[in-house]
Amino acid sequence: MSEKTVSNVAIRASLDGTEKIIGANGLKSLLNYAGLSYLLENKPDYSLEKNYTQQEFSALTSSYYQVLGTSGAKALFRLIGRELGKRTIEVGVFNHLMDLPPDERFFKMMEIYAMATGKGSVYREGDVVVYDNPPCTACDGLEDTTPVCTALNGMFDEFAAWAGFPAENTVETRCKAIGDDSCRWETAPAK
């Protein structure tokens, strides 16, 4: 049996964000296609408890690409990412960070994300906050000429806005779908 390394909040936020953008029937169709219909009957809570495998998370994300095509999935994922970010913020996951300065608040939010998903690392390169995720499963089996893991772009943009970190849009600068050894996002302060 596979190790459970993906948190409830990562799965639940994905389900809620998807449902908000494409509706309950759209979510049901994607979950049925992925063989994950049991997630509709027993949606996880918003805890950091890790009750899901990387295979389940990968099946969830890859179903979008298989059903919608790469271009459609990329566009939808950015919107879903924004909803994921908003929902994660609304449920209070980051409320304990309110007293920190904006740049540190954003950095801590990113660290919490890495911890919650059990993937990747967060660090700084000068003023840029980097999230690097070698074990990314969002693009498993995909090949493209541009990065495809756009849900995180939208989510990280929402995190930066809530933190008060005046950032440009988050950009995925490396992606396994284009042959890189890692998926990497950079959020730079606005100039």
C-alpha positions as CSV (number, residue, x, y, z in Angstrom):
1,M,0.0,0.0,0.0
2,S,1.3,3.5,-0.8
3,E,2.3,5.9,1.8
4,K,-0.2,8.7,2.7
5,T,1.7,11.9,2.2
6,V,-1.0,14.3,0.9
7,S,-3.0,16.3,3.4
8,N,-6.8,16.5,3.7
9,V,-6.7,20.2,3.0
10,A,-4.9,19.7,-0.3
11,I,-7.6,17.3,-1.5
12,R,-10.6,19.2,0.0
13,A,-9.4,22.6,-1.4
14,S,-9.0,21.0,-4.8
15,L,-12.5,19.6,-4.7
16,D,-14.1,22.8,-3.5
17,G,-12.2,25.0,-6.0
18,T,-13.2,22.7,-8.8
19,E,-16.8,22.6,-7.8
20,K,-17.0,26.4,-7.6
21,I,-15.6,26.8,-11.1
22,I,-17.2,24.0,-13.0
23,G,-20.1,23.0,-10.8
24,A,-21.1,19.8,-8.9
25,N,-21.7,17.8,-12.1
26,G,-18.4,18.8,-13.6
27,L,-16.6,17.8,-10.4
28,K,-18.5,14.5,-10.3
29,S,-17.5,13.8,-14.0
30,L,-13.8,14.4,-13.3
31,L,-13.8,12.3,-10.2
32,N,-15.6,9.4,-11.9
33,Y,-13.2,9.6,-14.8
34,A,-10.3,9.4,-12.3
35,G,-11.8,6.6,-10.3
36,L,-12.1,8.8,-7.3
37,S,-15.9,9.1,-6.9
38,Y,-15.5,8.0,-3.2
39,L,-14.2,11.6,-2.6
40,L,-17.7,12.9,-3.3
41,E,-19.3,10.7,-0.7
42,N,-16.7,11.4,2.0
43,K,-15.1,14.8,1.5
44,P,-12.1,15.3,3.7
45,D,-11.9,18.2,6.2
46,Y,-9.5,21.1,6.0
47,S,-7.0,19.6,8.4
48,L,-3.3,19.0,7.8
49,E,-3.8,15.3,8.5
50,K,-2.3,13.2,5.7
51,N,-4.9,10.6,4.5
52,Y,-4.2,10.5,0.8
53,T,-1.5,9.1,-1.5
54,Q,0.5,10.8,-4.2
55,Q,-1.2,8.4,-6.6
56,E,-4.7,9.7,-5.6
57,F,-3.5,13.3,-6.0
58,S,-2.0,12.6,-9.3
59,A,-5.1,10.8,-10.6
60,L,-7.2,13.8,-9.6
61,T,-5.0,16.3,-11.4
62,S,-4.3,14.2,-14.5
63,S,-8.0,13.7,-15.0
64,Y,-8.3,17.4,-15.8
65,Y,-5.7,17.2,-18.6
66,Q,-7.2,14.0,-20.0
67,V,-10.7,15.3,-20.1
68,L,-10.1,18.9,-21.0
69,G,-6.9,18.8,-22.9
70,T,-3.8,20.6,-21.9
71,S,-4.8,24.2,-22.9
72,G,-8.3,23.8,-21.3
73,A,-6.9,22.3,-18.1
74,K,-4.2,25.0,-17.8
75,A,-6.7,27.8,-18.0
76,L,-9.1,26.1,-15.6
77,F,-6.4,25.2,-13.2
78,R,-5.3,28.9,-12.8
79,L,-8.9,29.8,-11.9
80,I,-9.2,26.8,-9.6
81,G,-5.9,27.7,-8.0
82,R,-7.3,31.2,-7.1
83,E,-10.3,29.6,-5.6
84,L,-8.1,27.1,-3.7
85,G,-6.1,30.0,-2.3
86,K,-9.2,32.0,-1.3
87,R,-10.8,29.0,0.4
88,T,-7.6,28.0,2.3
89,I,-7.4,31.6,3.5
90,E,-11.2,31.8,4.4
91,V,-11.0,28.7,6.6
92,G,-8.3,30.4,8.7
93,V,-5.3,28.2,8.0
94,F,-3.0,31.2,8.1
95,N,-4.7,33.4,10.7
96,H,-1.9,32.8,13.2
97,L,0.5,34.6,10.8
98,M,-1.3,38.0,10.9
99,D,1.2,39.7,13.2
100,L,4.2,39.0,10.8
101,P,5.4,41.5,8.3
102,P,4.0,40.9,4.8
103,D,7.1,39.3,3.2
104,E,7.6,36.9,6.1
105,R,3.9,36.2,6.3
106,F,3.9,35.1,2.6
107,F,7.1,33.1,3.1
108,K,5.5,31.2,6.0
109,M,2.3,30.6,4.0
110,M,4.4,29.0,1.4
111,E,6.2,26.8,4.0
112,I,2.9,25.7,5.4
113,Y,1.7,24.8,1.8
114,A,4.9,22.7,1.3
115,M,4.3,21.0,4.7
116,A,0.6,20.4,4.0
117,T,1.2,18.8,0.6
118,G,4.3,16.9,1.8
119,K,6.1,18.1,-1.4
120,G,8.7,20.6,-2.3
121,S,10.7,23.2,-0.5
122,V,10.5,27.0,-0.1
123,Y,13.5,29.3,0.0
124,R,14.5,32.8,-1.0
125,E,16.7,33.9,-3.9
126,G,17.2,37.5,-3.1
127,D,13.8,39.1,-2.9
128,V,12.2,36.2,-4.9
129,V,10.3,33.5,-3.0
130,V,10.9,30.2,-4.7
131,Y,8.8,27.0,-4.3
132,D,10.7,24.1,-5.8
133,N,8.9,20.7,-6.2
134,P,10.9,17.9,-7.7
135,P,8.3,15.2,-6.9
136,C,5.5,17.2,-8.6
137,T,2.7,14.9,-9.6
138,A,0.4,17.5,-11.2
139,C,2.1,17.0,-14.6
140,D,2.8,13.2,-14.4
141,G,2.7,11.8,-17.9
142,L,2.3,15.2,-19.6
143,E,4.6,16.7,-22.3
144,D,4.2,20.3,-23.4
145,T,6.3,23.2,-24.6
146,T,5.3,25.4,-21.7
147,P,4.8,24.8,-17.9
148,V,1.4,23.2,-17.1
149,C,1.0,23.3,-13.3
150,T,-0.9,26.5,-13.3
151,A,-3.2,25.9,-10.3
152,L,-0.3,26.8,-8.1
153,N,0.2,30.1,-9.9
154,G,-3.3,31.2,-9.0
155,M,-3.1,29.9,-5.5
156,F,0.2,31.5,-4.7
157,D,-1.0,34.8,-6.2
158,E,-3.9,34.7,-3.7
159,F,-1.5,33.9,-0.8
160,A,0.6,36.9,-1.8
161,A,-2.4,39.3,-2.0
162,W,-3.7,38.2,1.4
163,A,-0.2,38.5,3.0
164,G,0.1,42.0,1.7
165,F,3.2,41.0,-0.3
166,P,3.1,43.3,-3.3
167,A,4.0,40.7,-5.9
168,E,4.0,40.3,-9.6
169,N,2.1,37.2,-10.8
170,T,3.6,33.9,-9.7
171,V,5.4,32.3,-12.6
172,E,6.3,28.6,-13.1
173,T,9.8,28.8,-14.4
174,R,10.5,25.0,-14.6
175,C,8.2,22.1,-15.2
176,K,8.7,18.4,-15.6
177,A,6.2,18.5,-18.5
178,I,8.8,20.4,-20.6
179,G,11.7,18.1,-19.5
180,D,12.9,19.8,-16.4
181,D,13.9,17.8,-13.4
182,S,11.6,19.8,-11.1
183,C,8.6,22.1,-11.1
184,R,9.5,25.5,-9.7
185,W,7.5,28.7,-9.1
186,E,8.9,32.1,-8.4
187,T,7.0,35.0,-6.8
188,A,8.9,38.3,-7.1
189,P,8.0,41.6,-5.4
190,A,6.4,44.2,-7.7
191,K,8.9,46.8,-9.0
